[in-house]
Amino acid sequence: MQYICITVGVPQVERQAEPRGVWPIVMQMRYITRMRTTHTISLAAALTLAVLLSAGPALAAETQVAVAANFTEPAKEIATAFKAATGHTATLSFGSSGQFYSQMAHGAPYEVFLSADAERPAKAEQDGLGVAGTRFTYAIGRLVLYSRTPGLVDGKGAVLGTARFNKLAIADPATAPYGAAAVQTLQRLGVYAAVKPRVVIGSSITQAYQFVETGAAELGFVALSQVINVPGGSRWVAPAADHAPINQQAILLDTGQTNVAAKAFLTFLKGPQAVAIIKKYGYEVPAGSSGK
């Protein structure tokens, strides 16, 4: 007597007769072999999947970005959008542009510099701290005279010529472009000499704003971006003609020229998502910026 074994998908094969007790054992051995093969394939698939999943974070990078204090809030939003779009992380540090330049000249490990002026990025490029050809204007800032007190600041800044305040806060004009713009505006109005004894100087535009916010000064020259979403109070946007343009430039630093995240961040900063955020905070952008 002969046994015929038929396997689906495999040609019919004739087998020699085997004792009744042997054939079930053969079938069991084949079942075990198939199961081992299946487990091996499953393990290989799992390992492949794990490698693919771990490859995503491995491709993401991080960059250290020095950001002028006036650009704090938009920079945070841009960094969040940048991470969502690219997977890269932009770690932000905030301060005055002059202080950042001094730190970079002494070896601070920043890879991207978002200054509040054009002067320091140009100097970075000239001194070999920045990569030539990567400098561009990402925003044009506006200066605002601000008070928490409704009605104190009028529509022309005439309060600066009165005795209705004791303290006027500005950022340090030696290190902060917004501080320099404040001094130029006071000079243009012809009140600088009279107001100077009442001026309190913050180390950055952030500290100048804090002086006003805490009541340490009744008035302060701050960045429009700092108060654009603050309700109440009173404010006057200084005419752009009253001070030198606040052209805020960015540059890739020499320390970041091999970092893909640093280069990607600057590219993203020029793109429509970032430009929309910049405009939302009251900045102007150069003609031809990618807001399309």
Contacts in CASP RR format, 6 or more apart in sequence:
PFRMAT RR
TARGET T0000
AUTHOR 0000-0000-0000
METHOD contacts of the structure
MODEL  1
MQYICITVGVPQVERQAEPRGVWPIVMQMRYITRMRTTHTISLAAALTLA
VLLSAGPALAAETQVAVAANFTEPAKEIATAFKAATGHTATLSFGSSGQF
YSQMAHGAPYEVFLSADAERPAKAEQDGLGVAGTRFTYAIGRLVLYSRTP
GLVDGKGAVLGTARFNKLAIADPATAPYGAAAVQTLQRLGVYAAVKPRVV
IGSSITQAYQFVETGAAELGFVALSQVINVPGGSRWVAPAADHAPINQQA
ILLDTGQTNVAAKAFLTFLKGPQAVAIIKKYGYEVPAGSSGK
1 17 0 8 1.000
2 14 0 8 1.000
2 15 0 8 1.000
2 16 0 8 1.000
2 17 0 8 1.000
3 15 0 8 1.000
3 17 0 8 1.000
3 18 0 8 1.000
3 23 0 8 1.000
4 12 0 8 1.000
4 14 0 8 1.000
4 15 0 8 1.000
5 13 0 8 1.000
5 15 0 8 1.000
6 12 0 8 1.000
7 13 0 8 1.000
18 26 0 8 1.000
60 86 0 8 1.000
60 87 0 8 1.000
60 88 0 8 1.000
60 89 0 8 1.000
60 261 0 8 1.000
61 88 0 8 1.000
61 89 0 8 1.000
61 259 0 8 1.000
61 260 0 8 1.000
61 261 0 8 1.000
62 88 0 8 1.000
62 89 0 8 1.000
62 90 0 8 1.000
62 91 0 8 1.000
62 261 0 8 1.000
63 88 0 8 1.000
63 89 0 8 1.000
63 90 0 8 1.000
63 91 0 8 1.000
63 111 0 8 1.000
63 112 0 8 1.000
63 256 0 8 1.000
63 259 0 8 1.000
63 261 0 8 1.000
63 262 0 8 1.000
63 265 0 8 1.000
64 91 0 8 1.000
64 93 0 8 1.000
64 109 0 8 1.000
64 110 0 8 1.000
64 111 0 8 1.000
64 112 0 8 1.000
65 75 0 8 1.000
65 79 0 8 1.000
65 90 0 8 1.000
65 91 0 8 1.000
65 92 0 8 1.000
65 93 0 8 1.000
65 110 0 8 1.000
65 111 0 8 1.000
65 112 0 8 1.000
65 113 0 8 1.000
65 114 0 8 1.000
65 265 0 8 1.000
66 93 0 8 1.000
66 95 0 8 1.000
66 100 0 8 1.000
66 103 0 8 1.000
66 104 0 8 1.000
66 108 0 8 1.000
66 110 0 8 1.000
66 112 0 8 1.000
66 113 0 8 1.000
66 114 0 8 1.000
67 75 0 8 1.000
67 92 0 8 1.000
67 93 0 8 1.000
67 94 0 8 1.000
67 95 0 8 1.000
67 114 0 8 1.000
68 94 0 8 1.000
68 95 0 8 1.000
68 96 0 8 1.000
68 97 0 8 1.000
68 100 0 8 1.000
68 114 0 8 1.000
68 115 0 8 1.000
68 116 0 8 1.000
68 177 0 8 1.000
68 205 0 8 1.000
68 248 0 8 1.000
69 94 0 8 1.000
69 95 0 8 1.000
69 96 0 8 1.000
69 116 0 8 1.000
69 171 0 8 1.000
69 176 0 8 1.000
69 204 0 8 1.000
69 205 0 8 1.000
69 206 0 8 1.000
70 116 0 8 1.000
70 141 0 8 1.000
70 178 0 8 1.000
70 205 0 8 1.000
70 206 0 8 1.000
70 223 0 8 1.000
70 225 0 8 1.000
70 226 0 8 1.000
70 248 0 8 1.000
71 114 0 8 1.000
71 116 0 8 1.000
71 139 0 8 1.000
71 225 0 8 1.000
71 248 0 8 1.000
72 94 0 8 1.000
72 206 0 8 1.000
73 225 0 8 1.000
73 226 0 8 1.000
73 281 0 8 1.000
74 139 0 8 1.000
74 225 0 8 1.000
74 277 0 8 1.000
74 278 0 8 1.000
74 280 0 8 1.000
74 281 0 8 1.000
74 283 0 8 1.000
75 92 0 8 1.000
75 94 0 8 1.000
75 114 0 8 1.000
76 92 0 8 1.000
77 277 0 8 1.000
78 90 0 8 1.000
78 268 0 8 1.000
78 269 0 8 1.000
78 273 0 8 1.000
78 274 0 8 1.000
78 277 0 8 1.000
78 278 0 8 1.000
79 89 0 8 1.000
79 90 0 8 1.000
79 92 0 8 1.000
81 268 0 8 1.000
81 273 0 8 1.000
81 274 0 8 1.000
81 277 0 8 1.000
82 88 0 8 1.000
82 90 0 8 1.000
82 264 0 8 1.000
82 265 0 8 1.000
82 268 0 8 1.000
82 274 0 8 1.000
83 89 0 8 1.000
83 90 0 8 1.000
85 268 0 8 1.000
85 273 0 8 1.000
86 261 0 8 1.000
86 264 0 8 1.000
86 268 0 8 1.000
88 260 0 8 1.000
88 261 0 8 1.000
88 264 0 8 1.000
88 265 0 8 1.000
89 261 0 8 1.000
90 112 0 8 1.000
90 261 0 8 1.000
90 265 0 8 1.000
93 100 0 8 1.000
93 110 0 8 1.000
94 204 0 8 1.000
94 206 0 8 1.000
95 204 0 8 1.000
95 206 0 8 1.000
96 116 0 8 1.000
96 171 0 8 1.000
96 172 0 8 1.000
96 175 0 8 1.000
96 176 0 8 1.000
96 203 0 8 1.000
96 204 0 8 1.000
96 205 0 8 1.000
97 115 0 8 1.000
97 116 0 8 1.000
97 117 0 8 1.000
97 120 0 8 1.000
97 175 0 8 1.000
97 176 0 8 1.000
97 177 0 8 1.000
98 120 0 8 1.000
98 175 0 8 1.000
98 176 0 8 1.000
99 175 0 8 1.000
99 203 0 8 1.000
99 204 0 8 1.000
100 108 0 8 1.000
100 110 0 8 1.000
100 113 0 8 1.000
100 115 0 8 1.000
100 120 0 8 1.000
101 113 0 8 1.000
101 115 0 8 1.000
101 120 0 8 1.000
101 123 0 8 1.000
101 124 0 8 1.000
103 110 0 8 1.000
104 110 0 8 1.000
104 113 0 8 1.000
104 124 0 8 1.000
104 129 0 8 1.000
104 253 0 8 1.000
105 127 0 8 1.000
105 129 0 8 1.000
109 255 0 8 1.000
110 253 0 8 1.000
110 255 0 8 1.000
111 252 0 8 1.000
111 253 0 8 1.000
111 255 0 8 1.000
111 256 0 8 1.000
111 259 0 8 1.000
111 262 0 8 1.000
112 250 0 8 1.000
112 251 0 8 1.000
112 252 0 8 1.000
112 253 0 8 1.000
112 256 0 8 1.000
112 262 0 8 1.000
112 265 0 8 1.000
112 266 0 8 1.000
113 120 0 8 1.000
113 121 0 8 1.000
113 124 0 8 1.000
113 130 0 8 1.000
113 250 0 8 1.000
113 251 0 8 1.000
113 253 0 8 1.000
114 138 0 8 1.000
114 248 0 8 1.000
114 250 0 8 1.000
114 269 0 8 1.000
115 121 0 8 1.000
115 177 0 8 1.000
115 248 0 8 1.000
115 249 0 8 1.000
115 250 0 8 1.000
115 251 0 8 1.000
116 176 0 8 1.000
116 177 0 8 1.000
116 178 0 8 1.000
116 205 0 8 1.000
116 246 0 8 1.000
116 248 0 8 1.000
117 177 0 8 1.000
117 246 0 8 1.000
117 247 0 8 1.000
117 248 0 8 1.000
117 249 0 8 1.000
118 137 0 8 1.000
118 247 0 8 1.000
118 248 0 8 1.000
118 249 0 8 1.000
119 177 0 8 1.000
121 130 0 8 1.000
121 135 0 8 1.000
121 249 0 8 1.000
121 250 0 8 1.000
121 251 0 8 1.000
122 135 0 8 1.000
122 249 0 8 1.000
124 130 0 8 1.000
124 251 0 8 1.000
124 253 0 8 1.000
125 131 0 8 1.000
125 132 0 8 1.000
125 133 0 8 1.000
125 135 0 8 1.000
125 251 0 8 1.000
128 254 0 8 1.000
129 253 0 8 1.000
129 254 0 8 1.000
130 251 0 8 1.000
130 252 0 8 1.000
130 253 0 8 1.000
130 254 0 8 1.000
131 251 0 8 1.000
131 252 0 8 1.000
131 253 0 8 1.000
131 254 0 8 1.000
131 256 0 8 1.000
131 257 0 8 1.000
134 251 0 8 1.000
134 252 0 8 1.000
134 266 0 8 1.000
135 249 0 8 1.000
135 250 0 8 1.000
135 251 0 8 1.000
136 249 0 8 1.000
136 250 0 8 1.000
136 251 0 8 1.000
136 266 0 8 1.000
136 270 0 8 1.000
137 247 0 8 1.000
137 248 0 8 1.000
137 249 0 8 1.000
137 286 0 8 1.000
138 248 0 8 1.000
138 249 0 8 1.000
138 250 0 8 1.000
138 269 0 8 1.000
138 270 0 8 1.000
138 274 0 8 1.000
138 278 0 8 1.000
138 285 0 8 1.000
139 248 0 8 1.000
139 278 0 8 1.000
139 283 0 8 1.000
139 284 0 8 1.000
139 285 0 8 1.000
140 245 0 8 1.000
140 246 0 8 1.000
140 247 0 8 1.000
140 248 0 8 1.000
140 283 0 8 1.000
140 284 0 8 1.000
140 285 0 8 1.000
140 286 0 8 1.000
141 223 0 8 1.000
141 224 0 8 1.000
141 225 0 8 1.000
141 246 0 8 1.000
141 248 0 8 1.000
141 282 0 8 1.000
141 283 0 8 1.000
141 284 0 8 1.000
142 223 0 8 1.000
142 224 0 8 1.000
142 237 0 8 1.000
142 238 0 8 1.000
142 240 0 8 1.000
142 246 0 8 1.000
142 282 0 8 1.000
142 283 0 8 1.000
142 284 0 8 1.000
143 178 0 8 1.000
143 181 0 8 1.000
143 182 0 8 1.000
143 185 0 8 1.000
143 221 0 8 1.000
143 222 0 8 1.000
143 223 0 8 1.000
143 224 0 8 1.000
143 237 0 8 1.000
143 238 0 8 1.000
143 243 0 8 1.000
143 246 0 8 1.000
144 221 0 8 1.000
144 222 0 8 1.000
144 223 0 8 1.000
144 224 0 8 1.000
144 226 0 8 1.000
144 227 0 8 1.000
144 235 0 8 1.000
144 236 0 8 1.000
144 237 0 8 1.000
144 238 0 8 1.000
145 153 0 8 1.000
145 157 0 8 1.000
145 159 0 8 1.000
145 160 0 8 1.000
145 219 0 8 1.000
145 220 0 8 1.000
145 221 0 8 1.000
145 235 0 8 1.000
145 236 0 8 1.000
145 238 0 8 1.000
146 153 0 8 1.000
146 209 0 8 1.000
146 212 0 8 1.000
146 219 0 8 1.000
146 220 0 8 1.000
146 221 0 8 1.000
146 222 0 8 1.000
146 226 0 8 1.000
146 227 0 8 1.000
146 233 0 8 1.000
146 234 0 8 1.000
146 235 0 8 1.000
147 153 0 8 1.000
147 165 0 8 1.000
147 212 0 8 1.000
147 218 0 8 1.000
147 219 0 8 1.000
147 220 0 8 1.000
147 233 0 8 1.000
147 234 0 8 1.000
147 235 0 8 1.000
148 212 0 8 1.000
148 213 0 8 1.000
148 215 0 8 1.000
148 232 0 8 1.000
148 233 0 8 1.000
149 218 0 8 1.000
149 233 0 8 1.000
149 234 0 8 1.000
150 232 0 8 1.000
150 233 0 8 1.000
150 234 0 8 1.000
151 233 0 8 1.000
151 234 0 8 1.000
152 159 0 8 1.000
152 164 0 8 1.000
152 165 0 8 1.000
152 218 0 8 1.000
152 219 0 8 1.000
152 233 0 8 1.000
152 234 0 8 1.000
153 159 0 8 1.000
153 219 0 8 1.000
153 233 0 8 1.000
153 234 0 8 1.000
153 235 0 8 1.000
153 236 0 8 1.000
154 234 0 8 1.000
154 236 0 8 1.000
155 236 0 8 1.000
156 236 0 8 1.000
157 189 0 8 1.000
157 236 0 8 1.000
159 165 0 8 1.000
159 219 0 8 1.000
160 168 0 8 1.000
160 186 0 8 1.000
160 189 0 8 1.000
160 191 0 8 1.000
160 195 0 8 1.000
160 219 0 8 1.000
161 189 0 8 1.000
161 191 0 8 1.000
161 194 0 8 1.000
161 195 0 8 1.000
164 218 0 8 1.000
165 198 0 8 1.000
165 217 0 8 1.000
165 218 0 8 1.000
165 219 0 8 1.000
166 198 0 8 1.000
166 217 0 8 1.000
166 218 0 8 1.000
167 198 0 8 1.000
167 199 0 8 1.000
167 200 0 8 1.000
167 211 0 8 1.000
167 216 0 8 1.000
167 217 0 8 1.000
167 218 0 8 1.000
167 219 0 8 1.000
168 195 0 8 1.000
168 198 0 8 1.000
168 199 0 8 1.000
168 200 0 8 1.000
168 217 0 8 1.000
168 218 0 8 1.000
168 219 0 8 1.000
168 220 0 8 1.000
168 221 0 8 1.000
169 199 0 8 1.000
169 200 0 8 1.000
169 201 0 8 1.000
169 202 0 8 1.000
169 208 0 8 1.000
169 209 0 8 1.000
169 211 0 8 1.000
169 212 0 8 1.000
169 216 0 8 1.000
169 217 0 8 1.000
169 219 0 8 1.000
169 220 0 8 1.000
169 221 0 8 1.000
169 222 0 8 1.000
170 178 0 8 1.000
170 179 0 8 1.000
170 182 0 8 1.000
170 183 0 8 1.000
170 199 0 8 1.000
170 200 0 8 1.000
170 201 0 8 1.000
170 202 0 8 1.000
170 208 0 8 1.000
170 220 0 8 1.000
170 221 0 8 1.000
171 178 0 8 1.000
171 179 0 8 1.000
171 182 0 8 1.000
171 201 0 8 1.000
171 202 0 8 1.000
171 203 0 8 1.000
171 204 0 8 1.000
171 205 0 8 1.000
171 207 0 8 1.000
171 208 0 8 1.000
171 221 0 8 1.000
172 179 0 8 1.000
172 201 0 8 1.000
172 202 0 8 1.000
172 203 0 8 1.000
172 204 0 8 1.000
173 179 0 8 1.000
173 180 0 8 1.000
173 182 0 8 1.000
173 183 0 8 1.000
173 201 0 8 1.000
175 203 0 8 1.000
175 204 0 8 1.000
176 202 0 8 1.000
176 203 0 8 1.000
176 204 0 8 1.000
176 205 0 8 1.000
177 246 0 8 1.000
177 248 0 8 1.000
178 205 0 8 1.000
178 208 0 8 1.000
178 221 0 8 1.000
178 222 0 8 1.000
178 223 0 8 1.000
178 246 0 8 1.000
179 205 0 8 1.000
179 208 0 8 1.000
179 221 0 8 1.000
180 243 0 8 1.000
180 244 0 8 1.000
181 221 0 8 1.000
181 238 0 8 1.000
181 243 0 8 1.000
181 244 0 8 1.000
181 246 0 8 1.000
182 220 0 8 1.000
182 221 0 8 1.000
182 243 0 8 1.000
183 192 0 8 1.000
184 242 0 8 1.000
184 243 0 8 1.000
184 244 0 8 1.000
185 221 0 8 1.000
185 238 0 8 1.000
185 242 0 8 1.000
185 243 0 8 1.000
186 192 0 8 1.000
186 195 0 8 1.000
188 242 0 8 1.000
188 243 0 8 1.000
189 242 0 8 1.000
200 211 0 8 1.000
200 216 0 8 1.000
200 217 0 8 1.000
201 208 0 8 1.000
202 208 0 8 1.000
202 211 0 8 1.000
205 222 0 8 1.000
205 223 0 8 1.000
205 226 0 8 1.000
206 226 0 8 1.000
208 220 0 8 1.000
208 221 0 8 1.000
208 222 0 8 1.000
209 220 0 8 1.000
209 222 0 8 1.000
209 223 0 8 1.000
209 226 0 8 1.000
209 227 0 8 1.000
210 216 0 8 1.000
211 217 0 8 1.000
211 220 0 8 1.000
212 218 0 8 1.000
212 219 0 8 1.000
212 220 0 8 1.000
212 222 0 8 1.000
221 238 0 8 1.000
224 237 0 8 1.000
224 281 0 8 1.000
224 282 0 8 1.000
224 283 0 8 1.000
225 281 0 8 1.000
225 282 0 8 1.000
225 283 0 8 1.000
227 235 0 8 1.000
228 281 0 8 1.000
228 282 0 8 1.000
248 283 0 8 1.000
250 266 0 8 1.000
250 269 0 8 1.000
252 262 0 8 1.000
252 263 0 8 1.000
252 266 0 8 1.000
253 262 0 8 1.000
256 262 0 8 1.000
256 263 0 8 1.000
257 263 0 8 1.000
268 274 0 8 1.000
270 289 0 8 1.000
270 290 0 8 1.000
271 289 0 8 1.000
271 290 0 8 1.000
271 291 0 8 1.000
272 290 0 8 1.000
272 291 0 8 1.000
272 292 0 8 1.000
275 285 0 8 1.000
275 289 0 8 1.000
275 290 0 8 1.000
275 291 0 8 1.000
276 291 0 8 1.000
278 285 0 8 1.000
279 285 0 8 1.000
285 291 0 8 1.000
END
